[in-house]
Every structure is written in C-alpha cells, then in structure tokens.
Amino acid sequence: MTAPVFGPDGHWVPTWTAMPQLTEPDNMPPPPFTRDDPVLGDAAVLGDAAVFADTTVRQTVRVSVGGRRLRVRVTNAFGGAALPVTKATLALPAGGRAGVSAVQAGTVRPVTFHGRASVTIPAGAQAVSDPLEVEVPPGSNLTVTVYLAEGQRSLSITSHPGSRTTSHLLAGDHADAADLPGATAVDHWYFLGGVEVWAGPSVAAVAVVGDSLSDGRGSTTNGNDRWPDRLLDRLRSRHGMDDVAVLNQAAGGNRVLNDGLGPNALARLDRDVLAHSGVAWLVLFEGVNDIGTAEASPAAQKQVADDLIFAYDQIVTRAHARGIRVYGATLTPFGGNDSYDDAQGCREGARQAVNQWIRAAGRFDAVIDFDRAARDPAEPRRLLAAYDVGDHLHLNPAGYQALADAVPAHLFRREPLPPGFGFA
C-alpha cells in the first residue's frame, strides 16, 4: 500500500519518540566504546574523546503512523559536551525486524542537516534533520545509523536505557553498510529523540507519560509488546483509527514529583509533550515510584498522595492550555513487592487515595482504569498472577495486553474541543 503524499495542508507529527535521559554508569557503552580518561574529570569537556570515538551506532525504532516524508531528531539533551555526528543514514531493517544489524539492500539513505552530512549539536540541544523522501509503512521498523569520528568528549551522554530493543556498535565508519558483522550488541538507544512524519490534517498523536510500566519492563526484547505498542496495534485494526500516532514518553524509575531516572514528570512535561506538534491527547500513568520511594509512614504517605494529586492537577492545567485532552490512568497494584509493599499498608493506602481521586474528581477528561484491568479480583492489592512478571510490580506481555485492551479506543477520535475547554 502506497502512503498518500500530503501538500501544504499537512503537518509534522511525531511517529516515534523516546524519553531522553542522562546515561547512568551501568548503561554506558561497554569498552572500548567508552574510555574513562581521567583527563576528562567531572566537567568532561577536555582531553581525548571518551565515548563512541570512531564508532558506528546502528539502532532500530518502530514507527506508529507511516508516511513518505520523514525527519529524524538527534538529541544531546544531557550531553556534557557538544555531540559531533559525522554521518547518519536511514534504512529499512532486514526482514522488517526490530533489533537486527542488517538492513534491506538498496534502502540506505543519507540523513542531512541543512544540506550537510554532518552536524555538531551543542550540549543540551537537539538537531532536526532535513526531510527524507522515503516510504515507511505504519507500524514498521526503521534503522537509524550514526557514525561519530571524534566521539563525544564527555562521560555525560544522552540515551534511553530501557529500549527493550537491541542496538549494535562497531568501530569504524559503517553507516552505509548492509550489515555489521562482529558488532557489539547492547539493549539501549543512544542519541535518538524522535522520528517525525509529514501527515494529513487528521493525523494526531497520543503521548504516554509514565514509568517502567509503560517503558515496558517485563516485555519482550525486540518484541514491541509494551502496552503502548499493543494499543497502537488495536487502533490500527479499527476502522478510522489508523491516523493516531502513539508516543511512548516513559522511563523506568521515573517519578512525578522528584527526579529519579530522568527528570520528574512535572519538569519534563514541556519537552516531552507540549513541545511536540500534533499531540492531541496525553495519557498520564505515573506515580507508583513516588509512593514506593516515600517513607512507609501514615504522614509521609498522606503527603505524597496529596502532592501527587496536586501534580496531576498541574499537568492537566498545563496540557489543557495547549488544547490537549488528558486521560488519567489508575495506578496498578504492588502488593507483595519486596521494595514497595509495607506490612502496615501505608503505601497501599496512598495508592487507593490517589486512584480514588483519579476516578472521582472529574479533573481528567477521561479515566483509564488500569488498576481494575490488572488486579487480582480475589486480592485487589495484588496483580493477577497471570499478568505478574514475578516481582509483583511489573507486568508480562499478557499483562501489558490487558492494559492496552482496557483503553477505550473512542478516546482517540478527533472531535472539536468543547466550549470553555481549559477554563476550570
């Protein structure tokens, strides 16, 4: 099926995103792709290249909506120095599969930036590529390859560790290569912030703001079976719903109120949601890490529940000001989890208080009841055993399918905003 070509009445819509994070030591590229040169010190801006010097990095991502005109975002959001990208290419992966190092013959295309093959991205910034005329079907995988001749002269680099997708690292310039034999495999994404498609006026995106339960801990590596992936599959199978892009802006360990793994949700809302064109809906499914890391006392848990409710209200207010509908998802159970559950039930009480507010306050434009979808009816403070990956907090692929099935598809029909939207 050939994707339609849209003219001036189209707009840019993200079709894939990953929440950028400062890479923790355990998620840095393995030697020799990271060289811990003591000359660099804490500032990490002097001396020899520290990360990805003379290295090709090949990565696959799964788009949601397709198109024939694409552009790529490369991010240096957390870099401690400028990011010099020597060369970048776009291709279709061999067999259309995620996580493979080979690409389909004849599909490699150069990625340019203002007509240039290379780009240097300042610390904290990003670069948007020139549009590429290439047909990419909806729900398909793309291969993005970057080559860094100098590498990044910093031990602070930008990545998305919870990619659940295999990337490939190889010394030398292989950006145009059909395969990377002998490459080192790592299950992280580096430097990729998003892929955008020029789409028709009806195409819009839903952004998912969340933690590891949306990032997909417990899902299948290279299987694309996180609940946002399964939601995309559901929408694509329904008539008139194939023009919805699903953007996963979640990260394991992330919190709403305080920085954890990545900036807190209140701090990253502008970058990860409001700054993207074409976002019409926001699904907020986050807060369990705030509850689980707060002291297990009645006072501390009342405070964190109250603060989460305040934060949710703030997120709704800020999104409504941009014409974005916000859907609140209830927090799923963690009974029996060694770290988060407590014998007195203080944290469970906070979870229940937060969920009650999500369901009853009427602040969200709709409620998605993930708690009801995932809990054991016989013991509601625990996950259903068939959905539990084993730690009593995260879900397996069947559990993530259950979450996707609990999302009413009609929530993503394009309808005019009601009068007075965002007034309250």
Backbone torsions as a table, in degrees:
resi	resn	phi	psi	omega
1	MET	NA	128.3	-179.1
2	THR	-87.6	129.9	179.7
3	ALA	-71.9	142.6	178.7
4	PRO	-68.3	154.5	176.4
5	VAL	-104.3	122.7	-178.4
6	PHE	-101.4	142.0	179.8
7	GLY	-92.5	-145.1	-176.4
8	PRO	-62.2	-17.6	179.9
9	ASP	-81.4	-0.5	177.9
10	GLY	-82.6	-177.0	176.3
11	HIS	-155.8	160.4	177.8
12	TRP	-81.0	130.3	178.7
13	VAL	-131.6	130.9	173.8
14	PRO	-62.8	136.6	176.8
15	THR	-112.1	-14.8	173.4
16	TRP	-154.0	139.9	175.3
17	THR	-143.1	159.9	170.0
18	ALA	-140.1	133.0	179.6
19	MET	-66.4	118.3	179.5
20	PRO	-72.5	145.7	-179.1
21	GLN	-140.2	157.1	167.3
22	LEU	-72.5	127.0	-175.2
23	THR	-73.8	124.2	177.2
24	GLU	-75.4	158.4	-178.1
25	PRO	-52.8	-40.5	-177.5
26	ASP	-69.9	-16.0	-178.4
27	ASN	-107.5	8.0	175.7
28	MET	-69.0	155.1	175.6
29	PRO	-58.7	142.7	-179.1
30	PRO	-70.6	159.7	173.4
31	PRO	-57.8	145.5	4.9
32	PRO	-89.6	12.0	-174.4
33	PHE	-78.7	-17.8	168.1
34	THR	-118.7	125.9	177.3
35	ARG	-118.4	111.2	-177.2
36	ASP	-81.4	82.7	-178.3
37	ASP	-84.5	118.2	-178.1
38	PRO	-62.3	-18.5	178.2
39	VAL	-62.0	-27.8	-174.9
40	LEU	-68.4	-39.7	-179.8
41	GLY	64.4	-165.8	-177.6
42	ASP	-67.7	-39.2	-178.2
43	ALA	-68.2	-33.4	173.9
44	ALA	55.4	45.2	178.7
45	VAL	-125.3	-2.6	-179.5
46	LEU	-120.9	170.7	176.3
47	GLY	85.2	-165.3	-177.3
48	ASP	-75.2	162.9	178.8
49	ALA	-59.4	138.7	-176.0
50	ALA	-102.6	-34.9	-171.1
51	VAL	-131.4	130.8	173.3
52	PHE	62.2	30.7	174.8
53	ALA	-66.0	130.1	-179.6
54	ASP	50.1	52.2	-174.1
55	THR	-130.9	138.9	170.1
56	THR	-98.3	132.1	178.7
57	VAL	-120.3	114.1	-178.7
58	ARG	-111.7	129.7	-173.0
59	GLN	-139.4	148.1	175.4
60	THR	-114.9	145.3	177.3
61	VAL	-136.4	153.7	-179.2
62	ARG	-107.0	118.5	178.6
63	VAL	-78.8	159.9	176.9
64	SER	-100.4	-68.7	172.4
65	VAL	-90.2	150.8	-178.9
66	GLY	-98.7	-173.3	178.7
67	GLY	172.3	-177.7	179.9
68	ARG	-120.8	7.5	178.7
69	ARG	-143.0	110.8	-172.4
70	LEU	-124.3	159.8	167.3
71	ARG	-146.9	156.1	-172.0
72	VAL	-115.1	140.8	173.5
73	ARG	-106.4	125.3	175.3
74	VAL	-109.5	129.8	-171.5
75	THR	-116.5	140.2	172.8
76	ASN	-123.6	36.5	-171.6
77	ALA	-55.9	-36.7	-176.0
78	PHE	-117.1	14.7	179.7
79	GLY	-67.8	140.6	176.5
80	GLY	-87.6	0.4	177.7
81	ALA	-156.0	170.9	176.6
82	ALA	-59.6	149.8	179.5
83	LEU	-108.6	104.1	-179.7
84	PRO	-91.0	103.6	177.0
85	VAL	-89.8	116.4	-176.8
86	THR	-78.7	-39.1	-176.4
87	LYS	-155.9	148.4	175.0
88	ALA	-143.8	146.6	177.5
89	THR	-137.2	159.2	176.0
90	LEU	-124.2	139.0	-179.9
91	ALA	-153.3	173.7	172.6
92	LEU	-99.8	132.4	-177.0
93	PRO	-70.9	153.0	179.2
94	ALA	-58.3	129.8	179.8
95	GLY	68.7	7.5	-177.8
96	GLY	68.4	17.2	-171.3
97	ARG	-91.9	152.6	174.3
98	ALA	-81.2	145.7	170.7
99	GLY	78.2	12.3	-179.5
100	VAL	-98.0	155.0	-179.6
101	SER	-90.9	-16.4	-178.6
102	ALA	-91.7	152.5	177.0
103	VAL	-122.3	160.6	178.8
104	GLN	-69.7	136.8	-178.8
105	ALA	-59.1	136.5	175.7
106	GLY	80.6	5.2	-177.1
107	THR	-104.8	-4.5	-176.9
108	VAL	-71.0	126.7	179.6
109	ARG	-126.9	138.1	177.6
110	PRO	-71.4	142.0	174.1
111	VAL	-102.7	127.5	-178.6
112	THR	-120.6	162.5	179.9
113	PHE	-131.0	108.1	-174.9
114	HIS	55.5	38.7	178.1
115	GLY	82.0	-1.7	-177.3
116	ARG	-101.4	146.8	178.9
117	ALA	-75.0	-25.0	-177.4
118	SER	-119.5	161.2	178.8
119	VAL	-152.0	142.2	173.1
120	THR	-112.8	119.5	-173.9
121	ILE	-102.0	119.6	-179.9
122	PRO	-61.0	157.4	176.2
123	ALA	-57.5	131.3	179.3
124	GLY	87.0	-4.9	-174.4
125	ALA	-107.4	180.0	174.1
126	GLN	-138.9	166.3	176.9
127	ALA	-130.5	134.5	177.3
128	VAL	-103.5	128.4	-176.3
129	SER	-74.0	166.7	168.7
130	ASP	-66.1	153.0	176.8
131	PRO	-63.9	142.6	175.2
132	LEU	-112.0	133.6	176.1
133	GLU	-88.6	94.7	-179.3
134	VAL	-150.4	137.0	-177.5
135	GLU	-87.3	124.9	179.4
136	VAL	-126.9	117.2	179.7
137	PRO	-68.4	152.7	176.5
138	PRO	-62.3	144.1	178.0
139	GLY	72.1	12.4	-177.4
140	SER	-99.7	167.5	179.2
141	ASN	-96.9	146.6	177.7
142	LEU	-122.2	149.6	173.6
143	THR	-110.7	124.5	175.2
144	VAL	-115.9	126.1	-178.8
145	THR	-121.9	131.9	175.3
146	VAL	-124.1	146.4	175.3
147	TYR	-122.2	129.7	178.3
148	LEU	-115.2	108.3	179.9
149	ALA	-70.5	-46.9	-178.1
150	GLU	-86.4	-24.7	-171.5
151	GLY	77.8	178.0	178.5
152	GLN	-100.1	125.8	-174.0
153	ARG	-84.6	60.6	-178.6
154	SER	-164.5	150.3	170.6
155	LEU	-94.7	4.2	171.4
156	SER	-103.8	109.0	-179.1
157	ILE	-130.9	164.6	-175.7
158	THR	-101.2	135.3	179.4
159	SER	-156.0	177.3	166.1
160	HIS	-128.5	95.7	-173.4
161	PRO	-60.7	-37.1	-175.5
162	GLY	-86.2	51.7	-176.2
163	SER	-69.0	-27.3	-171.7
164	ARG	52.4	25.7	-177.3
165	THR	-142.8	137.1	-176.2
166	THR	-83.8	130.8	173.0
167	SER	-111.6	166.1	-172.1
168	HIS	-133.2	131.5	-176.8
169	LEU	-118.2	134.4	-179.5
170	LEU	-149.3	135.1	177.8
171	ALA	-65.4	141.3	178.8
172	GLY	97.4	173.8	-179.3
173	ASP	-91.9	106.4	179.1
174	HIS	-128.6	27.7	-176.1
175	ALA	-61.2	-29.1	-179.0
176	ASP	-97.2	0.0	-171.7
177	ALA	-71.3	149.2	177.7
178	ALA	-74.2	-25.9	178.0
179	ASP	-154.5	167.1	-179.1
180	LEU	-125.6	70.3	179.9
181	PRO	-62.1	137.7	180.0
182	GLY	83.3	4.1	-178.5
183	ALA	-69.4	155.0	175.3
184	THR	-89.0	127.1	-178.3
185	ALA	-93.2	134.0	175.5
186	VAL	-137.4	145.2	-179.1
187	ASP	-98.1	60.9	177.1
188	HIS	-144.2	155.5	167.2
189	TRP	-103.4	142.4	177.1
190	TYR	-124.9	130.7	168.7
191	PHE	72.1	-7.1	-179.0
192	LEU	-89.8	125.5	179.9
193	GLY	-105.7	-30.6	-178.4
194	GLY	179.3	165.0	170.6
195	VAL	-127.9	133.4	-179.0
196	GLU	-117.2	152.4	178.8
197	VAL	-127.8	141.0	173.1
198	TRP	-80.6	115.1	-169.4
199	ALA	-129.2	168.0	-179.9
200	GLY	-71.2	166.8	-175.9
201	PRO	-59.3	-25.9	-177.3
202	SER	-80.6	-13.4	-176.2
203	VAL	-78.7	131.7	178.9
204	ALA	-144.8	167.7	-174.7
205	ALA	-120.5	149.9	168.1
206	VAL	-111.0	127.4	178.3
207	ALA	-100.9	130.1	178.1
208	VAL	-101.7	117.6	176.4
209	VAL	-104.4	119.6	-174.9
210	GLY	-166.3	-163.7	-176.1
211	ASP	-120.8	-149.2	-175.4
212	SER	-64.0	-23.2	179.3
213	LEU	-70.5	-21.2	172.5
214	SER	-101.1	-30.4	176.5
215	ASP	-66.6	-22.6	169.3
216	GLY	102.5	25.9	174.2
217	ARG	-61.6	127.3	-174.5
218	GLY	99.8	-9.9	176.8
219	SER	-82.4	179.2	-174.5
220	THR	-90.8	124.6	176.4
221	THR	-59.1	128.1	-177.5
222	ASN	67.6	12.0	-179.5
223	GLY	-97.7	-13.8	-178.5
224	ASN	47.3	52.7	179.2
225	ASP	-123.1	32.0	166.3
226	ARG	-67.0	164.6	-178.2
227	TRP	-66.3	-35.1	174.9
228	PRO	-63.0	-33.3	175.4
229	ASP	-65.1	-43.7	179.8
230	ARG	-66.5	-34.9	175.5
231	LEU	-63.7	-43.7	177.0
232	LEU	-56.9	-44.3	179.3
233	ASP	-60.8	-41.6	178.4
234	ARG	-61.8	-46.9	-176.7
235	LEU	-65.6	-39.0	-179.7
236	ARG	-65.4	-24.9	-178.4
237	SER	-85.6	-7.3	-176.7
238	ARG	-102.0	139.3	-179.0
239	HIS	-62.2	129.4	176.5
240	GLY	80.4	5.1	-178.3
241	MET	-115.2	10.6	-176.9
242	ASP	-86.1	8.0	177.7
243	ASP	-106.6	24.8	179.1
244	VAL	-110.1	118.8	173.4
245	ALA	-86.6	139.7	179.3
246	VAL	-113.5	118.4	-175.6
247	LEU	-109.7	119.8	-179.6
248	ASN	-93.1	101.4	178.8
249	GLN	-109.9	55.1	-178.8
250	ALA	-120.9	159.4	177.1
251	ALA	-151.0	138.6	177.6
252	GLY	-58.0	136.2	179.0
253	GLY	80.7	-1.1	-177.8
254	ASN	-71.4	151.9	179.7
255	ARG	-128.6	161.9	179.3
256	VAL	-82.0	-41.9	-167.8
257	LEU	-96.7	-36.5	-175.7
258	ASN	-131.2	153.5	177.0
259	ASP	-61.6	137.7	174.0
260	GLY	-131.0	-110.3	168.2
261	LEU	-90.3	99.0	-173.2
262	GLY	93.9	162.8	179.4
263	PRO	-62.5	152.2	178.8
264	ASN	-63.1	159.7	-174.4
265	ALA	-61.7	-36.5	178.2
266	LEU	-63.2	-36.5	-177.8
267	ALA	-76.9	-32.0	-174.0
268	ARG	-97.1	-0.5	-175.5
269	LEU	-58.0	-45.0	-178.5
270	ASP	-61.9	-49.2	-177.6
271	ARG	-65.3	-43.9	-169.6
272	ASP	-89.2	-16.1	-178.5
273	VAL	-130.8	-62.6	-168.6
274	LEU	-66.1	-28.4	-178.3
275	ALA	-79.6	-9.5	-178.2
276	HIS	-89.8	132.9	176.6
277	SER	-74.1	149.4	173.6
278	GLY	83.5	3.2	178.2
279	VAL	-82.2	119.8	-179.6
280	ALA	-107.7	-20.7	-175.7
281	TRP	-139.3	150.5	175.8
282	LEU	-130.5	126.4	171.8
283	VAL	-104.0	120.2	-179.9
284	LEU	-104.6	112.4	-179.0
285	PHE	-134.4	78.5	-173.8
286	GLU	-159.1	148.7	179.1
287	GLY	144.6	-17.5	-177.1
288	VAL	-65.1	-33.7	179.6
289	ASN	-72.7	-30.0	174.9
290	ASP	-65.2	-45.0	178.8
291	ILE	-65.6	-45.0	-173.9
292	GLY	-71.3	-22.0	-179.8
293	THR	-99.6	-7.0	175.5
294	ALA	-82.7	154.0	-179.7
295	GLU	-54.9	140.5	-178.8
296	ALA	-85.6	65.3	175.7
297	SER	-129.6	154.5	-180.0
298	PRO	-55.9	-43.7	-177.5
299	ALA	-66.2	-45.5	-178.2
300	ALA	-65.6	-39.4	-178.5
301	GLN	-74.2	-32.5	172.6
302	LYS	-64.1	-39.7	179.6
303	GLN	-63.9	-46.1	-177.4
304	VAL	-67.9	-35.8	176.5
305	ALA	-64.0	-45.3	178.4
306	ASP	-62.5	-40.3	-178.7
307	ASP	-69.6	-36.5	176.5
308	LEU	-64.0	-43.2	179.0
309	ILE	-61.4	-42.5	175.0
310	PHE	-59.3	-45.0	-178.4
311	ALA	-64.4	-42.5	177.1
312	TYR	-58.2	-44.4	179.7
313	ASP	-61.0	-40.1	178.0
314	GLN	-63.4	-42.9	-179.5
315	ILE	-63.8	-42.3	177.0
316	VAL	-60.9	-46.0	-179.1
317	THR	-59.1	-46.6	-177.1
318	ARG	-69.6	-37.5	178.7
319	ALA	-71.4	-40.3	178.7
320	HIS	-60.6	-33.8	178.6
321	ALA	-63.7	-20.6	177.0
322	ARG	-102.3	11.4	178.1
323	GLY	74.1	26.4	-177.9
324	ILE	-105.6	125.6	173.4
325	ARG	-74.3	142.1	-176.8
326	VAL	-120.6	126.6	179.2
327	TYR	-111.5	126.5	-178.9
328	GLY	-94.8	128.9	177.4
329	ALA	-103.9	131.4	178.9
330	THR	-67.8	151.2	-177.3
331	LEU	-80.2	134.1	-176.7
332	THR	-81.2	160.2	-173.8
333	PRO	-69.0	157.0	173.7
334	PHE	-137.5	21.6	178.2
335	GLY	-58.8	128.6	-178.5
336	GLY	94.7	-9.0	177.3
337	ASN	-71.8	132.7	-173.8
338	ASP	-62.7	-34.4	-174.6
339	SER	-90.0	-38.7	-169.8
340	TYR	-99.1	-30.8	-178.4
341	ASP	-77.4	144.0	176.7
342	ASP	-130.5	149.9	-172.5
343	ALA	-62.3	-31.9	-178.6
344	GLN	-80.6	-11.2	179.1
345	GLY	75.4	20.1	-179.4
346	CYS	-64.4	-43.2	-178.8
347	ARG	-71.3	-36.2	175.2
348	GLU	-63.0	-37.1	176.4
349	GLY	-62.4	-39.9	177.4
350	ALA	-65.4	-41.5	178.0
351	ARG	-60.2	-44.2	179.6
352	GLN	-64.5	-39.9	179.7
353	ALA	-64.7	-42.7	178.8
354	VAL	-64.7	-45.1	-179.6
355	ASN	-64.0	-38.1	177.6
356	GLN	-61.2	-41.6	178.2
357	TRP	-65.7	-43.3	179.0
358	ILE	-57.4	-44.6	-176.3
359	ARG	-71.8	-39.2	-165.1
360	ALA	-107.6	-18.9	-171.8
361	ALA	-71.4	-25.0	-179.2
362	GLY	77.0	12.7	-178.1
363	ARG	-79.2	-34.4	178.7
364	PHE	-80.3	154.1	178.1
365	ASP	-71.8	-22.0	172.6
366	ALA	-164.2	160.8	179.2
367	VAL	-116.4	134.8	175.0
368	ILE	-111.7	115.6	-169.8
369	ASP	-92.8	77.9	177.7
370	PHE	-68.4	-31.0	176.9
371	ASP	-57.2	-49.9	-179.4
372	ARG	-64.2	-35.4	-177.4
373	ALA	-70.7	-30.8	-170.8
374	ALA	-105.4	-17.3	-172.0
375	ARG	-79.1	159.2	174.8
376	ASP	-81.9	116.8	-178.6
377	PRO	-57.2	-30.3	-179.1
378	ALA	-80.2	-20.0	179.7
379	GLU	-147.2	79.9	-167.5
380	PRO	-62.7	-14.9	178.1
381	ARG	-84.6	3.1	178.6
382	ARG	-123.3	154.7	172.5
383	LEU	-68.5	149.8	170.5
384	LEU	-61.0	132.3	-174.3
385	ALA	-56.5	-35.5	-178.6
386	ALA	-67.7	-16.3	-179.4
387	TYR	-104.7	-8.5	-171.3
388	ASP	-84.4	124.5	178.8
389	VAL	-70.8	-15.6	176.8
390	GLY	130.7	-17.3	179.8
391	ASP	-100.1	2.7	177.4
392	HIS	65.7	23.4	176.9
393	LEU	-136.1	-46.7	-177.9
394	HIS	-97.4	159.2	-174.9
395	LEU	-105.1	157.3	171.8
396	ASN	-93.0	177.5	-178.5
397	PRO	-55.4	-35.5	177.9
398	ALA	-65.3	-38.3	177.6
399	GLY	-66.5	-40.4	178.1
400	TYR	-67.3	-32.4	173.9
401	GLN	-64.3	-39.3	178.9
402	ALA	-63.0	-39.0	176.5
403	LEU	-64.2	-46.3	179.4
404	ALA	-59.7	-39.6	-179.9
405	ASP	-68.4	-21.7	-179.0
406	ALA	-82.3	-7.2	-179.1
407	VAL	-87.4	115.7	178.4
408	PRO	-63.9	121.9	-176.7
409	ALA	-63.5	-28.6	-176.4
410	HIS	-65.1	-14.8	179.2
411	LEU	-63.9	-17.3	-174.5
412	PHE	-110.7	25.0	171.0
413	ARG	-84.2	137.1	-179.4
414	ARG	-74.2	115.7	177.8
415	GLU	-134.3	148.5	177.5
416	PRO	-59.9	144.3	176.2
417	LEU	-66.7	142.0	-178.2
418	PRO	-69.4	157.6	176.6
419	PRO	-57.6	138.1	179.9
420	GLY	77.6	12.9	179.9
421	PHE	-57.6	128.2	179.0
422	GLY	85.4	-0.2	-178.6
423	PHE	-69.5	-44.0	-176.3
424	ALA	-80.1	NA	NA
